[in-house]
Protein backbone atom coordinates (compact mmCIF):
# COMPACT_ATOMS: atom_id res chain seq x y z
CA UNK A 1 0.00 0.00 0.00
CA UNK A 2 2.83 2.41 0.88
CA UNK A 3 4.52 1.79 -2.47
CA UNK A 4 1.34 2.41 -4.50
CA UNK A 5 0.63 5.67 -2.58
CA UNK A 6 4.20 6.79 -3.16
CA UNK A 7 4.01 5.98 -6.90
CA UNK A 8 0.66 7.81 -7.14
CA UNK A 9 2.05 10.92 -5.43
CA UNK A 10 5.22 10.85 -7.51
CA UNK A 11 3.15 10.53 -10.71
CA UNK A 12 0.99 13.45 -9.62
CA UNK A 13 4.07 15.61 -8.98
CA UNK A 14 5.52 14.72 -12.40
CA UNK A 15 2.23 15.58 -14.13
CA UNK A 16 1.97 18.91 -12.31
CA UNK A 17 5.59 19.80 -13.14
CA UNK A 18 5.09 18.90 -16.79
CA UNK A 19 1.97 21.10 -16.91
CA UNK A 20 3.80 23.99 -15.26
CA UNK A 21 6.71 23.69 -17.71
CA UNK A 22 4.29 23.62 -20.66
CA UNK A 23 2.54 26.77 -19.38
CA UNK A 24 5.89 28.51 -18.92
CA UNK A 25 6.95 27.55 -22.46
CA UNK A 26 3.67 28.91 -23.86
CA UNK A 27 4.04 32.09 -21.83
CA UNK A 28 7.52 32.76 -23.20
CA UNK A 29 6.81 31.76 -26.82
CA UNK A 30 7.15 34.58 -29.34
CA UNK A 31 5.10 34.65 -32.51
CA UNK A 32 6.61 36.06 -35.70
CA UNK A 33 3.31 36.19 -37.61
CA UNK A 34 0.29 36.47 -35.30
CA UNK A 35 -2.07 36.42 -38.30
CA UNK A 36 -1.08 32.87 -39.28
CA UNK A 37 -2.14 31.38 -35.95
CA UNK A 38 -5.50 29.80 -35.37
CA UNK A 39 -6.80 32.57 -33.16
CA UNK A 40 -8.31 31.01 -30.07
CA UNK A 41 -7.36 33.60 -27.49
CA UNK A 42 -8.78 36.96 -26.54
CA UNK A 43 -5.40 37.97 -25.15
CA UNK A 44 -2.75 39.90 -26.98
CA UNK A 45 -0.07 37.59 -28.37
CA UNK A 46 3.61 38.18 -27.56
CA UNK A 47 5.08 38.82 -31.00
CA UNK A 48 8.21 39.97 -32.80
CA UNK A 49 9.24 41.19 -36.24
CA UNK A 50 12.78 40.59 -37.43
CA UNK A 51 14.58 41.54 -40.61
CA UNK A 52 17.87 42.62 -42.13
CA UNK A 53 18.42 46.13 -43.41
CA UNK A 54 21.85 46.41 -44.95
CA UNK A 55 24.12 44.18 -42.87
CA UNK A 56 22.29 44.76 -39.58
CA UNK A 57 19.37 43.08 -37.91
CA UNK A 58 16.32 45.06 -36.88
CA UNK A 59 14.13 43.55 -34.17
CA UNK A 60 10.74 44.74 -32.95
CA UNK A 61 9.07 43.18 -29.87
CA UNK A 62 5.40 43.86 -29.22
CA UNK A 63 2.11 42.38 -28.05
CA UNK A 64 -0.43 41.82 -30.83
CA UNK A 65 -4.07 42.58 -29.96
CA UNK A 66 -6.94 41.37 -32.15
CA UNK A 67 -9.74 43.36 -33.74
CA UNK A 68 -12.42 40.86 -32.60
CA UNK A 69 -15.25 42.94 -34.10
CA UNK A 70 -14.36 46.05 -32.10
CA UNK A 71 -14.12 49.63 -33.33
CA UNK A 72 -10.37 50.25 -33.26
CA UNK A 73 -9.60 53.76 -34.53
CA UNK A 74 -11.27 56.40 -32.43
CA UNK A 75 -12.65 53.60 -30.21
CA UNK A 76 -10.29 51.11 -28.56
CA UNK A 77 -7.38 53.29 -29.72
CA UNK A 78 -8.32 56.95 -29.21
CA UNK A 79 -7.23 59.56 -31.71
CA UNK A 80 -4.63 62.14 -30.71
CA UNK A 81 -3.25 60.20 -27.71
CA UNK A 82 0.12 58.47 -27.26
CA UNK A 83 -0.25 54.72 -27.85
CA UNK A 84 2.23 51.85 -27.35
CA UNK A 85 1.24 50.66 -30.83
CA UNK A 86 0.50 47.21 -29.51
CA UNK A 87 -0.65 46.14 -26.07
CA UNK A 88 0.77 45.86 -22.56
CA UNK A 89 4.46 46.85 -22.52
CA UNK A 90 5.90 49.45 -24.85
CA UNK A 91 6.80 48.15 -28.30
CA UNK A 92 10.59 48.00 -28.62
CA UNK A 93 12.85 48.66 -31.60
CA UNK A 94 16.40 47.31 -31.38
CA UNK A 95 19.20 47.94 -33.88
CA UNK A 96 22.92 47.17 -33.44
CA UNK A 97 24.26 50.04 -35.57
CA UNK A 98 23.39 53.74 -35.75
CA UNK A 99 20.35 54.36 -37.94
CA UNK A 100 18.60 57.29 -39.56
CA UNK A 101 14.88 58.10 -39.30
CA UNK A 102 13.40 61.37 -40.52
CA UNK A 103 16.87 62.73 -41.35
CA UNK A 104 18.15 62.25 -37.80
CA UNK A 105 20.94 59.80 -36.94
CA UNK A 106 20.07 57.74 -33.86
CA UNK A 107 22.68 55.76 -31.90
CA UNK A 108 22.55 51.96 -31.94
CA UNK A 109 20.45 50.54 -29.14
CA UNK A 110 16.99 49.65 -27.88
CA UNK A 111 14.14 52.14 -27.98
CA UNK A 112 10.39 52.36 -27.38
CA UNK A 113 8.21 52.86 -30.42
CA UNK A 114 5.02 54.85 -29.86
CA UNK A 115 2.49 56.47 -32.17
CA UNK A 116 -0.17 59.12 -31.91
CA UNK A 117 -2.92 58.00 -34.30
CA UNK A 118 -4.93 60.71 -36.03
CA UNK A 119 -7.75 60.52 -38.53
CA UNK A 120 -5.57 61.74 -41.42
CA UNK A 121 -2.03 61.77 -40.03
CA UNK A 122 -0.09 59.84 -37.38
CA UNK A 123 2.97 60.76 -35.37
CA UNK A 124 5.61 58.04 -35.00
CA UNK A 125 7.76 58.44 -31.89
CA UNK A 126 11.08 56.82 -31.03
CA UNK A 127 11.68 57.19 -27.29
CA UNK A 128 14.68 56.28 -25.10
CA UNK A 129 12.65 54.71 -22.27
CA UNK A 130 11.90 51.27 -23.68
CA UNK A 131 11.00 49.57 -20.38
CA UNK A 132 7.52 50.82 -19.60
CA UNK A 133 3.97 49.54 -19.35
CA UNK A 134 1.51 51.03 -21.81
CA UNK A 135 2.08 54.78 -22.16
CA UNK A 136 1.52 55.54 -18.48
CA UNK A 137 5.20 56.40 -17.94
CA UNK A 138 5.69 58.07 -21.32
CA UNK A 139 7.58 61.37 -21.18
CA UNK A 140 7.90 63.47 -24.33
CA UNK A 141 11.26 64.80 -23.07
CA UNK A 142 12.68 61.30 -23.64
CA UNK A 143 11.74 61.33 -27.34
CA UNK A 144 14.60 60.89 -29.79
CA UNK A 145 12.48 61.83 -32.80
CA UNK A 146 8.91 62.36 -33.94
CA UNK A 147 7.90 62.03 -37.58
CA UNK A 148 4.57 62.45 -39.36
CA UNK A 149 3.17 59.66 -41.56
CA UNK A 150 -0.07 59.14 -43.43
CA UNK A 151 -2.09 55.99 -42.75
CA UNK A 152 -3.18 54.07 -45.85
CA UNK A 153 -6.08 51.71 -46.35
CA UNK A 154 -5.07 48.07 -46.13
CA UNK A 155 -6.72 44.66 -46.28
CA UNK A 156 -8.19 43.53 -42.97
CA UNK A 157 -5.42 42.52 -40.57
CA UNK A 158 -7.10 40.83 -37.59
CA UNK A 159 -4.06 41.00 -35.31
CA UNK A 160 -1.73 43.98 -35.15
CA UNK A 161 1.48 43.10 -37.00
CA UNK A 162 4.84 44.79 -37.54
CA UNK A 163 7.06 44.33 -40.60
CA UNK A 164 10.75 44.99 -41.23
CA UNK A 165 11.05 45.44 -45.00
CA UNK A 166 14.53 45.67 -46.54
CA UNK A 167 15.16 47.95 -49.49
CA UNK A 168 18.30 48.62 -51.51
CA UNK A 169 21.70 49.10 -49.94
CA UNK A 170 21.18 50.06 -46.30
CA UNK A 171 17.62 51.34 -46.59
CA UNK A 172 14.30 49.81 -45.66
CA UNK A 173 10.96 50.39 -44.00
CA UNK A 174 9.30 49.63 -40.72
CA UNK A 175 5.56 49.14 -41.05
CA UNK A 176 2.63 48.23 -38.84
CA UNK A 177 -0.81 47.08 -39.98
CA UNK A 178 -3.97 46.57 -37.99
CA UNK A 179 -7.65 46.49 -38.76
CA UNK A 180 -7.85 48.18 -42.18
CA UNK A 181 -4.92 50.61 -41.85
CA UNK A 182 -1.17 50.49 -42.37
CA UNK A 183 1.55 53.00 -41.59
CA UNK A 184 5.22 52.85 -42.52
CA UNK A 185 8.36 54.92 -42.28
CA UNK A 186 11.76 54.71 -43.98
CA UNK A 187 14.93 53.77 -42.13
CA UNK A 188 18.60 53.71 -43.12
CA UNK A 189 21.07 51.65 -41.11
CA UNK A 190 24.67 52.90 -40.90
CA UNK A 191 27.59 50.52 -40.63
Beta strands, then each sheet from edge to edge (+ up, - down):
strand 1: 45-53
strand 2: 56-64
strand 3: 82-83
strand 4: 91-95
strand 5: 99-101
strand 6: 104-106
strand 7: 109-116
strand 8: 122-127
strand 9: 143-149
strand 10: 152-166
strand 11: 171-189
sheet 1: 1+ 2- 4+ 7- 3+
sheet 2: 1+ 2- 4+ 7- 8+ 9-
sheet 3: 6+ 5- 11+ 10-
end
